Amino acid sequence: KIDILATESITGVPCKIVNSLVVASNGDIYFTDSSSRWFENETALDFLEARPSGRVLRYEPATNTVVTILRHLAFPRGIALSPREEFLIINEPHNFRTSRYWLKGWMAGEQQHLWYWPALPDGISFNGKDTFWIAFPAPRSSVLNYIVKSPWIRKLLGTLLRRWPSGLTQYNAMVIGMRADGDVTHILHDLEGTRVPSVTSVTECGHGRLLLGNRVGDWIGEYQLSTDIVEDEEDEEDEEDKEDKEDEEDNEDEEDEEE
């Protein structure tokens, strides 16, 4: 059985390009709607129009309602939740930007721009420990930069095109690992675009194994992080487990002395 949870927000604006979602511990579902004006096959028009209409919404199972929490985003795609569910990380490829939106604390309701990238950020995932993985299907080319700065070029192309012409987008994929504070820890880049030409999603599956999804081929890529990095992470986990066990033993000894 398939249950349709949401087709529009509480204000009646329909969802046209629902792209990514993340589920909070209380069951709330945060998801991106890339555009309120255009459909998936009209991505080029959203970029050329330069009137961001993307949103981040929250579906609340308790009330069966959909609430808009962020508007006017530039084609938001990937979304991820921080470990303590204090904030969301959101990718906006049409602004080449990754942002943080605070859900809790004194900054609740505020949006912070973390990075303006030299590429188009798409999917994002959290590895459950300390790293957000961001997929970049294509670089930010000189042609795109020129189009962004020229309203009359955008208008002309918007009149002539309904989709990106072949050859305009370069494909040499990149994956970046980022900590919650925005520090970049990993940069993986296929400069020639011969092995992994495009990446739109990335997921870490344990022991440093990254699975790479895409929209231009019928394959799933795989990348193995350096074994040194994986061993360091495992050593840190072992140290934490050891410290937890020692704390438990100390607590037991204190309880025995009290008795």
N, C-alpha and C positions, 0 to 999 in steps of 0.2 A: 504494500500500500504506500502511495506517495501522498503526503500532506503538503498542500501549498500554504506556507506560513505568511507570505507577504507578497503583494504585487504593487503596493503603493504606500506612501507615508501617511501619517495621520491627517495631513493637510490635503490629501487627495492627489499629490503629484506622483504619477506612475514611475515605477522603476524600469529603466530601459536597458541598462548594461550592468547588471549585477555581476561583479567580478570575483571578489574574495571575501572571506568571512573568518571570524575567530570567535570562539565560544568562551564566555566568562564562567567562573566557578558557580555562579548563581543561576546559570542557564541562559542569561541574556546573550544575544547574538549580535555582534557588531559586523557590519558589512559595507562594502563600497558599491556605489552606483556611479559608474564613470561619467555618465552624462544624462541630464534631464531633457536634452533637446535632440540628440542624435542616437542612432542605433549603431551596433557594432560594425556594420559594413560602411558606416559613414565617419569612421574615426578621423580621416583627413579633414573633414569639414569642421569637426570640433576643434582641431588644432589651428586651422586657418582662420576660423571665426574669432579666436582669441577672446571668447566670452565664457570663462569657466563656469560650468553648471553642474559639476560633479558633487557628490555628497557622501558623507558617512552617516549611516543610520543604525539604530539599535532596535532589534526586535525583542520585546519583553513578553515571554511566555505567560507570565502571571496574569497579564491584562490583555494578551493577544493584540498588542498595539505596536506600531512602528513609529519611532520618534527620530527626527532628523537632529543630529548633534553637530554637524559641520556642513556648511554650504559653500558654494562658489570655489570648488576645488578644480584644479586643472587635470581632468581625466584620472581621478584616483584609481589605483589598481590594487597593489598588495596592501594588506593590513595585518598587524600583529599586536599582541597584548604583552605588556611587560610582566616579569615573573610575579610581582606582587599586585598586578592589575591596577597599578597607579596611573598608567598612561597607555596610549596607543601609538604605534609607529605606522605612518601612512606614506605611501609613495605616490607622487604626482608626475608622471612622465612628461606631460606637456609643459611643465614648468621645470623639468629636470631636477626635481626637488624631493627630499625626504623630510618629513615633519614629525613632530611629537605633539600629541594632544593629551593634556592632563585630565584625568578623570577624578582624581582625589587630591587632597592636600590644599594648601593655600593658593596654588596655581590652577585649581580645577576650572575647566572651561577655557583655558588659554592654549593657544597653538604656538609652538616654537619651531622655527625652521632650522634643522640640523645641518643639512648639506645641500648645496647646489652642485650637481654632479656633471662630469664631462660626458655623460651618457644618459639614456632614458631608463630610469628605475621602474621595474615592473613588480614581480612577485616578491614577497618577503615571508620568512618563517623564523621562528625562534627554536633553538636547539634544546631548550629545557634547562640549560645551564648558565651560559654567559654570552652567547653570540646570536645576533640577528643576521641571517643570511639574506642578501639582496641580489636579485637577478637583474641583469641589464641586457636586453636583447640586441641593442645597437648603440653605437657611439653618437655623440652630439657632433654632427658634421658642420663644416663651414657653410654648406647649403642651407641647413636648418637654421643656423644662426642668422643668415642673411634674410631668410623668410620671416623669422621672428621679428626682425627690426624694420621690416618694410610692409606697412599696412596695405599699400596698393598692390604689392605682389601677392599678399594673402588673398585680397579680394579677387584678383584676376584668376588665381589658381582655384579659388573656391567656386568661381563661375564655370571653369572648364572641367574641373575634376569632381568625381564622387568618391574616389579612393586614391591612395598613393600610387603614383606611376612606378613601374618596375625600374629598379636601378637607382632610385632616389635614396633609399635606405641602404646603408652599408651594414653588413653582418659580420661582426667579430665580437663574440659574446664576452661578457665580463661578469664575475661574481665577486661580491665584496662581503667580508665578515665585519660586523660592527657591534661594539658593546652598547649597553643601554645608555651610556653617557655620550655616545656619538663617536667615540674613538674607533678608528679603523684598525682592525687587527689582521685582516687577510685581504689580498688582492689577487684574484685569479683571472687571467686575461688571455684569450686566444687571439693574438694580434693579427694573424693572417686569416682567421675565420675558416680554417681548413678542417679542424677536428670537431669543434663545437661552434657552428656559425651563429646560432641564436639561442638564448636562454631566457625564458619567461618565468620560470619557477625553480626554486632550489630548496631541498629538504635534507637535513642531516639525519642519517639513519643509524648512528652509533659507530664507534671505532673509526671516526674520521671519514666516513663514507658519505659523499654527497651525491644525491640523485638530481639530475637536471632535466627539467621539462621545457618544451618549446612549442611554437605554433606554426613552424614552417616545415616540419618534417614528421615522419611517422616513427620516431625513435625517442628513447629516454637515455640521456647521457649519464655517465658515472665518473666521479673523480675521487681519488683517494688522497686525503690530506697527508702531509709528512708524518711518518711514524714517530718522529721525535715529538711533534706537537701532541699526537694522540697519547704517547707514553707520559708526557708531562701532565696532561689532563687526568689520566688514570692515577698517577702518583699523587696529585692534589686530592682526588677523591678518596684514595686510600688513607692519606693523612687526616682528612676530615673524619672518616669513619673511625680511625684510630683514636682521635681526640674525643669523639662522641662516646666511644666505649670506655675510655679512661674517665670521662666525666661521670658516666653511669656507675662505674666501679667506686669512684670517690663518694658518690651519693649513697651507695649501698653501705660503704664502710662507716660513714657518718651516722646512718640510721642504726647500724649495729652498735656503735658506741653509745648512742642515746639510750638504747634498750638496756 
